Amino acid sequence: MMERSDGVAHAYDCDHSPPDRLRCSLGFTKDQLVPTGSQIARVRGRASLGAEVEVRARASWRATRSDRGEP
């Protein structure tokens, strides 16, 4: 934990040594940032649900247009 001159503590540490790049560590290792299987499944589920809703909306729009006599 680092503390700034204003007394605010921060849970990250920054390395300013390379002049072309700022690297900050948030206290996590790289393997802790890899999503779990359940997180991946949840994201995939939301994506497929969104695709299903879009397909249904397009089908509904097509039906509405044909009801009005449009191609």
mmCIF file of the N, C-alpha and C atoms, coordinates in Angstrom:
data_MODEL
# 
_entry.id   MODEL 
# 
loop_
_atom_site.group_PDB 
_atom_site.id 
_atom_site.type_symbol 
_atom_site.label_atom_id 
_atom_site.label_alt_id 
_atom_site.label_comp_id 
_atom_site.label_asym_id 
_atom_site.label_entity_id 
_atom_site.label_seq_id 
_atom_site.pdbx_PDB_ins_code 
_atom_site.Cartn_x 
_atom_site.Cartn_y 
_atom_site.Cartn_z 
_atom_site.occupancy 
_atom_site.B_iso_or_equiv 
_atom_site.pdbx_formal_charge 
_atom_site.auth_seq_id 
_atom_site.auth_comp_id 
_atom_site.auth_asym_id 
_atom_site.auth_atom_id 
_atom_site.pdbx_PDB_model_num 
ATOM 1   N N  . MET A 1 1  ? 0.857   -1.169  0.000   1.00 0.00 ? 1  MET A N  1 
ATOM 2   C CA . MET A 1 1  ? 0.000   0.000   0.000   1.00 0.00 ? 1  MET A CA 1 
ATOM 3   C C  . MET A 1 1  ? 0.903   1.231   0.000   1.00 0.00 ? 1  MET A C  1 
ATOM 4   N N  . MET A 1 2  ? 0.631   2.152   -0.894  1.00 0.00 ? 2  MET A N  1 
ATOM 5   C CA . MET A 1 2  ? 1.425   3.379   -0.963  1.00 0.00 ? 2  MET A CA 1 
ATOM 6   C C  . MET A 1 2  ? 0.601   4.535   -0.413  1.00 0.00 ? 2  MET A C  1 
ATOM 7   N N  . GLU A 1 3  ? 1.288   5.499   0.161   1.00 0.00 ? 3  GLU A N  1 
ATOM 8   C CA . GLU A 1 3  ? 0.590   6.666   0.669   1.00 0.00 ? 3  GLU A CA 1 
ATOM 9   C C  . GLU A 1 3  ? 1.152   7.898   -0.010  1.00 0.00 ? 3  GLU A C  1 
ATOM 10  N N  . ARG A 1 4  ? 0.262   8.721   -0.538  1.00 0.00 ? 4  ARG A N  1 
ATOM 11  C CA . ARG A 1 4  ? 0.681   9.949   -1.206  1.00 0.00 ? 4  ARG A CA 1 
ATOM 12  C C  . ARG A 1 4  ? 0.929   11.025  -0.162  1.00 0.00 ? 4  ARG A C  1 
ATOM 13  N N  . SER A 1 5  ? 1.467   12.146  -0.634  1.00 0.00 ? 5  SER A N  1 
ATOM 14  C CA . SER A 1 5  ? 1.764   13.245  0.280   1.00 0.00 ? 5  SER A CA 1 
ATOM 15  C C  . SER A 1 5  ? 0.503   13.829  0.910   1.00 0.00 ? 5  SER A C  1 
ATOM 16  N N  . ASP A 1 6  ? -0.656  13.639  0.262   1.00 0.00 ? 6  ASP A N  1 
ATOM 17  C CA . ASP A 1 6  ? -1.900  14.157  0.833   1.00 0.00 ? 6  ASP A CA 1 
ATOM 18  C C  . ASP A 1 6  ? -2.511  13.197  1.858   1.00 0.00 ? 6  ASP A C  1 
ATOM 19  N N  . GLY A 1 7  ? -1.828  12.080  2.140   1.00 0.00 ? 7  GLY A N  1 
ATOM 20  C CA . GLY A 1 7  ? -2.279  11.142  3.153   1.00 0.00 ? 7  GLY A CA 1 
ATOM 21  C C  . GLY A 1 7  ? -3.245  10.088  2.659   1.00 0.00 ? 7  GLY A C  1 
ATOM 22  N N  . VAL A 1 8  ? -3.534  10.069  1.353   1.00 0.00 ? 8  VAL A N  1 
ATOM 23  C CA . VAL A 1 8  ? -4.456  9.089   0.792   1.00 0.00 ? 8  VAL A CA 1 
ATOM 24  C C  . VAL A 1 8  ? -3.679  7.821   0.456   1.00 0.00 ? 8  VAL A C  1 
ATOM 25  N N  . ALA A 1 9  ? -4.143  6.687   0.968   1.00 0.00 ? 9  ALA A N  1 
ATOM 26  C CA . ALA A 1 9  ? -3.473  5.412   0.712   1.00 0.00 ? 9  ALA A CA 1 
ATOM 27  C C  . ALA A 1 9  ? -4.040  4.783   -0.549  1.00 0.00 ? 9  ALA A C  1 
ATOM 28  N N  . HIS A 1 10 ? -3.183  4.175   -1.348  1.00 0.00 ? 10 HIS A N  1 
ATOM 29  C CA . HIS A 1 10 ? -3.591  3.527   -2.588  1.00 0.00 ? 10 HIS A CA 1 
ATOM 30  C C  . HIS A 1 10 ? -3.070  2.104   -2.611  1.00 0.00 ? 10 HIS A C  1 
ATOM 31  N N  . ALA A 1 11 ? -3.861  1.195   -3.194  1.00 0.00 ? 11 ALA A N  1 
ATOM 32  C CA . ALA A 1 11 ? -3.495  -0.217  -3.232  1.00 0.00 ? 11 ALA A CA 1 
ATOM 33  C C  . ALA A 1 11 ? -2.798  -0.572  -4.534  1.00 0.00 ? 11 ALA A C  1 
ATOM 34  N N  . TYR A 1 12 ? -2.129  0.377   -5.150  1.00 0.00 ? 12 TYR A N  1 
ATOM 35  C CA . TYR A 1 12 ? -1.391  0.071   -6.364  1.00 0.00 ? 12 TYR A CA 1 
ATOM 36  C C  . TYR A 1 12 ? -0.013  0.702   -6.297  1.00 0.00 ? 12 TYR A C  1 
ATOM 37  N N  . ASP A 1 13 ? 0.854   0.185   -7.087  1.00 0.00 ? 13 ASP A N  1 
ATOM 38  C CA . ASP A 1 13 ? 2.227   0.651   -7.108  1.00 0.00 ? 13 ASP A CA 1 
ATOM 39  C C  . ASP A 1 13 ? 2.605   0.915   -8.554  1.00 0.00 ? 13 ASP A C  1 
ATOM 40  N N  . CYS A 1 14 ? 3.122   2.077   -8.852  1.00 0.00 ? 14 CYS A N  1 
ATOM 41  C CA . CYS A 1 14 ? 3.469   2.421   -10.229 1.00 0.00 ? 14 CYS A CA 1 
ATOM 42  C C  . CYS A 1 14 ? 4.973   2.436   -10.406 1.00 0.00 ? 14 CYS A C  1 
ATOM 43  N N  . ASP A 1 15 ? 5.399   1.938   -11.553 1.00 0.00 ? 15 ASP A N  1 
ATOM 44  C CA . ASP A 1 15 ? 6.808   1.944   -11.914 1.00 0.00 ? 15 ASP A CA 1 
ATOM 45  C C  . ASP A 1 15 ? 6.975   2.934   -13.054 1.00 0.00 ? 15 ASP A C  1 
ATOM 46  N N  . HIS A 1 16 ? 7.638   4.033   -12.789 1.00 0.00 ? 16 HIS A N  1 
ATOM 47  C CA . HIS A 1 16 ? 7.810   5.078   -13.799 1.00 0.00 ? 16 HIS A CA 1 
ATOM 48  C C  . HIS A 1 16 ? 9.163   4.961   -14.494 1.00 0.00 ? 16 HIS A C  1 
ATOM 49  N N  . SER A 1 17 ? 9.886   3.869   -14.307 1.00 0.00 ? 17 SER A N  1 
ATOM 50  C CA . SER A 1 17 ? 11.239  3.768   -14.848 1.00 0.00 ? 17 SER A CA 1 
ATOM 51  C C  . SER A 1 17 ? 11.314  3.799   -16.368 1.00 0.00 ? 17 SER A C  1 
ATOM 52  N N  . PRO A 1 18 ? 10.512  3.034   -17.131 1.00 0.00 ? 18 PRO A N  1 
ATOM 53  C CA . PRO A 1 18 ? 10.608  3.161   -18.586 1.00 0.00 ? 18 PRO A CA 1 
ATOM 54  C C  . PRO A 1 18 ? 9.958   4.473   -19.023 1.00 0.00 ? 18 PRO A C  1 
ATOM 55  N N  . PRO A 1 19 ? 10.679  5.347   -19.695 1.00 0.00 ? 19 PRO A N  1 
ATOM 56  C CA . PRO A 1 19 ? 10.121  6.652   -20.041 1.00 0.00 ? 19 PRO A CA 1 
ATOM 57  C C  . PRO A 1 19 ? 8.982   6.571   -21.053 1.00 0.00 ? 19 PRO A C  1 
ATOM 58  N N  . ASP A 1 20 ? 8.928   5.497   -21.855 1.00 0.00 ? 20 ASP A N  1 
ATOM 59  C CA . ASP A 1 20 ? 7.908   5.402   -22.887 1.00 0.00 ? 20 ASP A CA 1 
ATOM 60  C C  . ASP A 1 20 ? 6.640   4.696   -22.417 1.00 0.00 ? 20 ASP A C  1 
ATOM 61  N N  . ARG A 1 21 ? 6.629   4.183   -21.211 1.00 0.00 ? 21 ARG A N  1 
ATOM 62  C CA . ARG A 1 21 ? 5.480   3.398   -20.771 1.00 0.00 ? 21 ARG A CA 1 
ATOM 63  C C  . ARG A 1 21 ? 5.314   3.511   -19.257 1.00 0.00 ? 21 ARG A C  1 
ATOM 64  N N  . LEU A 1 22 ? 4.088   3.644   -18.837 1.00 0.00 ? 22 LEU A N  1 
ATOM 65  C CA . LEU A 1 22 ? 3.770   3.677   -17.414 1.00 0.00 ? 22 LEU A CA 1 
ATOM 66  C C  . LEU A 1 22 ? 3.163   2.330   -17.035 1.00 0.00 ? 22 LEU A C  1 
ATOM 67  N N  . ARG A 1 23 ? 3.791   1.647   -16.104 1.00 0.00 ? 23 ARG A N  1 
ATOM 68  C CA . ARG A 1 23 ? 3.272   0.357   -15.665 1.00 0.00 ? 23 ARG A CA 1 
ATOM 69  C C  . ARG A 1 23 ? 2.786   0.486   -14.236 1.00 0.00 ? 23 ARG A C  1 
ATOM 70  N N  . CYS A 1 24 ? 1.576   0.054   -14.000 1.00 0.00 ? 24 CYS A N  1 
ATOM 71  C CA . CYS A 1 24 ? 1.009   0.089   -12.651 1.00 0.00 ? 24 CYS A CA 1 
ATOM 72  C C  . CYS A 1 24 ? 0.571   -1.311  -12.259 1.00 0.00 ? 24 CYS A C  1 
ATOM 73  N N  . SER A 1 25 ? 0.897   -1.692  -11.070 1.00 0.00 ? 25 SER A N  1 
ATOM 74  C CA . SER A 1 25 ? 0.455   -2.971  -10.543 1.00 0.00 ? 25 SER A CA 1 
ATOM 75  C C  . SER A 1 25 ? -0.693  -2.709  -9.584  1.00 0.00 ? 25 SER A C  1 
ATOM 76  N N  . LEU A 1 26 ? -1.799  -3.394  -9.771  1.00 0.00 ? 26 LEU A N  1 
ATOM 77  C CA . LEU A 1 26 ? -2.957  -3.213  -8.904  1.00 0.00 ? 26 LEU A CA 1 
ATOM 78  C C  . LEU A 1 26 ? -2.976  -4.226  -7.768  1.00 0.00 ? 26 LEU A C  1 
ATOM 79  N N  . GLY A 1 27 ? -1.874  -4.907  -7.558  1.00 0.00 ? 27 GLY A N  1 
ATOM 80  C CA . GLY A 1 27 ? -1.819  -5.884  -6.489  1.00 0.00 ? 27 GLY A CA 1 
ATOM 81  C C  . GLY A 1 27 ? -2.337  -7.247  -6.887  1.00 0.00 ? 27 GLY A C  1 
ATOM 82  N N  . PHE A 1 28 ? -2.547  -7.469  -8.180  1.00 0.00 ? 28 PHE A N  1 
ATOM 83  C CA . PHE A 1 28 ? -3.014  -8.754  -8.684  1.00 0.00 ? 28 PHE A CA 1 
ATOM 84  C C  . PHE A 1 28 ? -1.910  -9.397  -9.507  1.00 0.00 ? 28 PHE A C  1 
ATOM 85  N N  . THR A 1 29 ? -1.857  -10.713 -9.496  1.00 0.00 ? 29 THR A N  1 
ATOM 86  C CA . THR A 1 29 ? -0.975  -11.408 -10.419 1.00 0.00 ? 29 THR A CA 1 
ATOM 87  C C  . THR A 1 29 ? -1.759  -11.668 -11.696 1.00 0.00 ? 29 THR A C  1 
ATOM 88  N N  . LYS A 1 30 ? -1.059  -11.951 -12.787 1.00 0.00 ? 30 LYS A N  1 
ATOM 89  C CA . LYS A 1 30 ? -1.733  -12.134 -14.072 1.00 0.00 ? 30 LYS A CA 1 
ATOM 90  C C  . LYS A 1 30 ? -2.743  -13.275 -14.031 1.00 0.00 ? 30 LYS A C  1 
ATOM 91  N N  . ASP A 1 31 ? -2.436  -14.349 -13.310 1.00 0.00 ? 31 ASP A N  1 
ATOM 92  C CA . ASP A 1 31 ? -3.364  -15.483 -13.271 1.00 0.00 ? 31 ASP A CA 1 
ATOM 93  C C  . ASP A 1 31 ? -4.641  -15.147 -12.494 1.00 0.00 ? 31 ASP A C  1 
ATOM 94  N N  . GLN A 1 32 ? -4.603  -14.138 -11.632 1.00 0.00 ? 32 GLN A N  1 
ATOM 95  C CA . GLN A 1 32 ? -5.811  -13.733 -10.919 1.00 0.00 ? 32 GLN A CA 1 
ATOM 96  C C  . GLN A 1 32 ? -6.749  -12.936 -11.822 1.00 0.00 ? 32 GLN A C  1 
ATOM 97  N N  . LEU A 1 33 ? -6.231  -12.392 -12.922 1.00 0.00 ? 33 LEU A N  1 
ATOM 98  C CA . LEU A 1 33 ? -7.045  -11.600 -13.832 1.00 0.00 ? 33 LEU A CA 1 
ATOM 99  C C  . LEU A 1 33 ? -7.696  -12.449 -14.911 1.00 0.00 ? 33 LEU A C  1 
ATOM 100 N N  . VAL A 1 34 ? -7.366  -13.738 -14.979 1.00 0.00 ? 34 VAL A N  1 
ATOM 101 C CA . VAL A 1 34 ? -7.962  -14.635 -15.964 1.00 0.00 ? 34 VAL A CA 1 
ATOM 102 C C  . VAL A 1 34 ? -9.369  -14.992 -15.490 1.00 0.00 ? 34 VAL A C  1 
ATOM 103 N N  . PRO A 1 35 ? -10.386 -14.813 -16.351 1.00 0.00 ? 35 PRO A N  1 
ATOM 104 C CA . PRO A 1 35 ? -11.751 -15.111 -15.919 1.00 0.00 ? 35 PRO A CA 1 
ATOM 105 C C  . PRO A 1 35 ? -11.955 -16.596 -15.645 1.00 0.00 ? 35 PRO A C  1 
ATOM 106 N N  . THR A 1 36 ? -12.827 -16.889 -14.710 1.00 0.00 ? 36 THR A N  1 
ATOM 107 C CA . THR A 1 36 ? -13.137 -18.282 -14.389 1.00 0.00 ? 36 THR A CA 1 
ATOM 108 C C  . THR A 1 36 ? -14.092 -18.843 -15.436 1.00 0.00 ? 36 THR A C  1 
ATOM 109 N N  . GLY A 1 37 ? -14.260 -20.138 -15.430 1.00 0.00 ? 37 GLY A N  1 
ATOM 110 C CA . GLY A 1 37 ? -15.172 -20.783 -16.370 1.00 0.00 ? 37 GLY A CA 1 
ATOM 111 C C  . GLY A 1 37 ? -16.595 -20.282 -16.219 1.00 0.00 ? 37 GLY A C  1 
ATOM 112 N N  . SER A 1 38 ? -17.024 -20.044 -14.974 1.00 0.00 ? 38 SER A N  1 
ATOM 113 C CA . SER A 1 38 ? -18.394 -19.564 -14.758 1.00 0.00 ? 38 SER A CA 1 
ATOM 114 C C  . SER A 1 38 ? -18.571 -18.143 -15.279 1.00 0.00 ? 38 SER A C  1 
ATOM 115 N N  . GLN A 1 39 ? -17.530 -17.314 -15.164 1.00 0.00 ? 39 GLN A N  1 
ATOM 116 C CA . GLN A 1 39 ? -17.619 -15.953 -15.704 1.00 0.00 ? 39 GLN A CA 1 
ATOM 117 C C  . GLN A 1 39 ? -17.729 -15.987 -17.224 1.00 0.00 ? 39 GLN A C  1 
ATOM 118 N N  . ILE A 1 40 ? -16.949 -16.854 -17.859 1.00 0.00 ? 40 ILE A N  1 
ATOM 119 C CA . ILE A 1 40 ? -16.993 -16.984 -19.319 1.00 0.00 ? 40 ILE A CA 1 
ATOM 120 C C  . ILE A 1 40 ? -18.366 -17.478 -19.754 1.00 0.00 ? 40 ILE A C  1 
ATOM 121 N N  . ALA A 1 41 ? -18.904 -18.472 -19.053 1.00 0.00 ? 41 ALA A N  1 
ATOM 122 C CA . ALA A 1 41 ? -20.225 -19.010 -19.389 1.00 0.00 ? 41 ALA A CA 1 
ATOM 123 C C  . ALA A 1 41 ? -21.303 -17.940 -19.247 1.00 0.00 ? 41 ALA A C  1 
ATOM 124 N N  . ARG A 1 42 ? -21.192 -17.109 -18.219 1.00 0.00 ? 42 ARG A N  1 
ATOM 125 C CA . ARG A 1 42 ? -22.178 -16.048 -18.001 1.00 0.00 ? 42 ARG A CA 1 
ATOM 126 C C  . ARG A 1 42 ? -22.140 -15.032 -19.148 1.00 0.00 ? 42 ARG A C  1 
ATOM 127 N N  . VAL A 1 43 ? -20.953 -14.644 -19.586 1.00 0.00 ? 43 VAL A N  1 
ATOM 128 C CA . VAL A 1 43 ? -20.815 -13.689 -20.692 1.00 0.00 ? 43 VAL A CA 1 
ATOM 129 C C  . VAL A 1 43 ? -21.343 -14.295 -21.986 1.00 0.00 ? 43 VAL A C  1 
ATOM 130 N N  . ARG A 1 44 ? -21.007 -15.561 -22.232 1.00 0.00 ? 44 ARG A N  1 
ATOM 131 C CA . ARG A 1 44 ? -21.507 -16.226 -23.447 1.00 0.00 ? 44 ARG A CA 1 
ATOM 132 C C  . ARG A 1 44 ? -23.029 -16.325 -23.423 1.00 0.00 ? 44 ARG A C  1 
ATOM 133 N N  . GLY A 1 45 ? -23.590 -16.607 -22.255 1.00 0.00 ? 45 GLY A N  1 
ATOM 134 C CA . GLY A 1 45 ? -25.045 -16.689 -22.125 1.00 0.00 ? 45 GLY A CA 1 
ATOM 135 C C  . GLY A 1 45 ? -25.714 -15.359 -22.427 1.00 0.00 ? 45 GLY A C  1 
ATOM 136 N N  . ARG A 1 46 ? -25.141 -14.271 -21.912 1.00 0.00 ? 46 ARG A N  1 
ATOM 137 C CA . ARG A 1 46 ? -25.705 -12.944 -22.192 1.00 0.00 ? 46 ARG A CA 1 
ATOM 138 C C  . ARG A 1 46 ? -25.599 -12.619 -23.670 1.00 0.00 ? 46 ARG A C  1 
ATOM 139 N N  . ALA A 1 47 ? -24.478 -12.977 -24.304 1.00 0.00 ? 47 ALA A N  1 
ATOM 140 C CA . ALA A 1 47 ? -24.290 -12.699 -25.732 1.00 0.00 ? 47 ALA A CA 1 
ATOM 141 C C  . ALA A 1 47 ? -25.297 -13.469 -26.574 1.00 0.00 ? 47 ALA A C  1 
ATOM 142 N N  . SER A 1 48 ? -25.517 -14.742 -26.245 1.00 0.00 ? 48 SER A N  1 
ATOM 143 C CA . SER A 1 48 ? -26.465 -15.529 -27.044 1.00 0.00 ? 48 SER A CA 1 
ATOM 144 C C  . SER A 1 48 ? -27.892 -15.047 -26.813 1.00 0.00 ? 48 SER A C  1 
ATOM 145 N N  . LEU A 1 49 ? -28.210 -14.622 -25.597 1.00 0.00 ? 49 LEU A N  1 
ATOM 146 C CA . LEU A 1 49 ? -29.540 -14.085 -25.320 1.00 0.00 ? 49 LEU A CA 1 
ATOM 147 C C  . LEU A 1 49 ? -29.766 -12.812 -26.133 1.00 0.00 ? 49 LEU A C  1 
ATOM 148 N N  . GLY A 1 50 ? -28.753 -11.959 -26.206 1.00 0.00 ? 50 GLY A N  1 
ATOM 149 C CA . GLY A 1 50 ? -28.863 -10.732 -26.993 1.00 0.00 ? 50 GLY A CA 1 
ATOM 150 C C  . GLY A 1 50 ? -29.067 -11.029 -28.460 1.00 0.00 ? 50 GLY A C  1 
ATOM 151 N N  . ALA A 1 51 ? -28.390 -12.054 -28.979 1.00 0.00 ? 51 ALA A N  1 
ATOM 152 C CA . ALA A 1 51 ? -28.548 -12.438 -30.383 1.00 0.00 ? 51 ALA A CA 1 
ATOM 153 C C  . ALA A 1 51 ? -29.958 -12.968 -30.634 1.00 0.00 ? 51 ALA A C  1 
ATOM 154 N N  . GLU A 1 52 ? -30.490 -13.754 -29.701 1.00 0.00 ? 52 GLU A N  1 
ATOM 155 C CA . GLU A 1 52 ? -31.854 -14.285 -29.847 1.00 0.00 ? 52 GLU A CA 1 
ATOM 156 C C  . GLU A 1 52 ? -32.878 -13.152 -29.866 1.00 0.00 ? 52 GLU A C  1 
ATOM 157 N N  . VAL A 1 53 ? -32.702 -12.177 -29.005 1.00 0.00 ? 53 VAL A N  1 
ATOM 158 C CA . VAL A 1 53 ? -33.620 -11.035 -28.951 1.00 0.00 ? 53 VAL A CA 1 
ATOM 159 C C  . VAL A 1 53 ? -33.571 -10.270 -30.265 1.00 0.00 ? 53 VAL A C  1 
ATOM 160 N N  . GLU A 1 54 ? -32.372 -10.095 -30.812 1.00 0.00 ? 54 GLU A N  1 
ATOM 161 C CA . GLU A 1 54 ? -32.232 -9.375  -32.084 1.00 0.00 ? 54 GLU A CA 1 
ATOM 162 C C  . GLU A 1 54 ? -32.918 -10.132 -33.219 1.00 0.00 ? 54 GLU A C  1 
ATOM 163 N N  . VAL A 1 55 ? -32.750 -11.444 -33.264 1.00 0.00 ? 55 VAL A N  1 
ATOM 164 C CA . VAL A 1 55 ? -33.392 -12.255 -34.310 1.00 0.00 ? 55 VAL A CA 1 
ATOM 165 C C  . VAL A 1 55 ? -34.909 -12.147 -34.191 1.00 0.00 ? 55 VAL A C  1 
ATOM 166 N N  . ARG A 1 56 ? -35.429 -12.230 -32.959 1.00 0.00 ? 56 ARG A N  1 
ATOM 167 C CA . ARG A 1 56 ? -36.878 -12.108 -32.762 1.00 0.00 ? 56 ARG A CA 1 
ATOM 168 C C  . ARG A 1 56 ? -37.385 -10.727 -33.171 1.00 0.00 ? 56 ARG A C  1 
ATOM 169 N N  . ALA A 1 57 ? -36.617 -9.687  -32.870 1.00 0.00 ? 57 ALA A N  1 
ATOM 170 C CA . ALA A 1 57 ? -37.029 -8.327  -33.229 1.00 0.00 ? 57 ALA A CA 1 
ATOM 171 C C  . ALA A 1 57 ? -37.076 -8.164  -34.746 1.00 0.00 ? 57 ALA A C  1 
ATOM 172 N N  . ARG A 1 58 ? -36.082 -8.719  -35.444 1.00 0.00 ? 58 ARG A N  1 
ATOM 173 C CA . ARG A 1 58 ? -36.083 -8.633  -36.909 1.00 0.00 ? 58 ARG A CA 1 
ATOM 174 C C  . ARG A 1 58 ? -37.261 -9.404  -37.495 1.00 0.00 ? 58 ARG A C  1 
ATOM 175 N N  . ALA A 1 59 ? -37.548 -10.580 -36.956 1.00 0.00 ? 59 ALA A N  1 
ATOM 176 C CA . ALA A 1 59 ? -38.678 -11.375 -37.447 1.00 0.00 ? 59 ALA A CA 1 
ATOM 177 C C  . ALA A 1 59 ? -39.985 -10.626 -37.210 1.00 0.00 ? 59 ALA A C  1 
ATOM 178 N N  . SER A 1 60 ? -40.103 -9.978  -36.078 1.00 0.00 ? 60 SER A N  1 
ATOM 179 C CA . SER A 1 60 ? -41.300 -9.211  -35.764 1.00 0.00 ? 60 SER A CA 1 
ATOM 180 C C  . SER A 1 60 ? -41.443 -8.037  -36.728 1.00 0.00 ? 60 SER A C  1 
ATOM 181 N N  . TRP A 1 61 ? -40.331 -7.373  -37.037 1.00 0.00 ? 61 TRP A N  1 
ATOM 182 C CA . TRP A 1 61 ? -40.356 -6.243  -37.964 1.00 0.00 ? 61 TRP A CA 1 
ATOM 183 C C  . TRP A 1 61 ? -40.777 -6.712  -39.356 1.00 0.00 ? 61 TRP A C  1 
ATOM 184 N N  . ARG A 1 62 ? -40.244 -7.859  -39.770 1.00 0.00 ? 62 ARG A N  1 
ATOM 185 C CA . ARG A 1 62 ? -40.620 -8.396  -41.085 1.00 0.00 ? 62 ARG A CA 1 
ATOM 186 C C  . ARG A 1 62 ? -42.120 -8.704  -41.123 1.00 0.00 ? 62 ARG A C  1 
ATOM 187 N N  . ALA A 1 63 ? -42.631 -9.311  -40.052 1.00 0.00 ? 63 ALA A N  1 
ATOM 188 C CA . ALA A 1 63 ? -44.056 -9.643  -39.997 1.00 0.00 ? 63 ALA A CA 1 
ATOM 189 C C  . ALA A 1 63 ? -44.898 -8.372  -40.047 1.00 0.00 ? 63 ALA A C  1 
ATOM 190 N N  . THR A 1 64 ? -44.480 -7.351  -39.338 1.00 0.00 ? 64 THR A N  1 
ATOM 191 C CA . THR A 1 64 ? -45.217 -6.088  -39.327 1.00 0.00 ? 64 THR A CA 1 
ATOM 192 C C  . THR A 1 64 ? -45.231 -5.463  -40.714 1.00 0.00 ? 64 THR A C  1 
ATOM 193 N N  . ARG A 1 65 ? -44.082 -5.486  -41.397 1.00 0.00 ? 65 ARG A N  1 
ATOM 194 C CA . ARG A 1 65 ? -44.013 -4.914  -42.749 1.00 0.00 ? 65 ARG A CA 1 
ATOM 195 C C  . ARG A 1 65 ? -44.923 -5.678  -43.704 1.00 0.00 ? 65 ARG A C  1 
ATOM 196 N N  . SER A 1 66 ? -44.931 -7.018  -43.591 1.00 0.00 ? 66 SER A N  1 
ATOM 197 C CA . SER A 1 66 ? -45.776 -7.805  -44.500 1.00 0.00 ? 66 SER A CA 1 
ATOM 198 C C  . SER A 1 66 ? -47.254 -7.584  -44.187 1.00 0.00 ? 66 SER A C  1 
ATOM 199 N N  . ASP A 1 67 ? -47.580 -7.318  -42.923 1.00 0.00 ? 67 ASP A N  1 
ATOM 200 C CA . ASP A 1 67 ? -48.967 -6.998  -42.562 1.00 0.00 ? 67 ASP A CA 1 
ATOM 201 C C  . ASP A 1 67 ? -49.425 -5.702  -43.227 1.00 0.00 ? 67 ASP A C  1 
ATOM 202 N N  . ARG A 1 68 ? -48.467 -4.793  -43.437 1.00 0.00 ? 68 ARG A N  1 
ATOM 203 C CA . ARG A 1 68 ? -48.800 -3.520  -44.083 1.00 0.00 ? 68 ARG A CA 1 
ATOM 204 C C  . ARG A 1 68 ? -48.763 -3.638  -45.601 1.00 0.00 ? 68 ARG A C  1 
ATOM 205 N N  . GLY A 1 69 ? -48.423 -4.816  -46.121 1.00 0.00 ? 69 GLY A N  1 
ATOM 206 C CA . GLY A 1 69 ? -48.353 -5.017  -47.561 1.00 0.00 ? 69 GLY A CA 1 
ATOM 207 C C  . GLY A 1 69 ? -47.031 -4.605  -48.176 1.00 0.00 ? 69 GLY A C  1 
ATOM 208 N N  . GLU A 1 70 ? -46.014 -4.383  -47.336 1.00 0.00 ? 70 GLU A N  1 
ATOM 209 C CA . GLU A 1 70 ? -44.681 -4.031  -47.839 1.00 0.00 ? 70 GLU A CA 1 
ATOM 210 C C  . GLU A 1 70 ? -43.896 -5.309  -48.090 1.00 0.00 ? 70 GLU A C  1 
ATOM 211 N N  . PRO A 1 71 ? -42.919 -5.256  -48.999 1.00 0.00 ? 71 PRO A N  1 
ATOM 212 C CA . PRO A 1 71 ? -42.097 -6.460  -49.270 1.00 0.00 ? 71 PRO A CA 1 
ATOM 213 C C  . PRO A 1 71 ? -41.191 -6.825  -48.115 1.00 0.00 ? 71 PRO A C  1 
# 
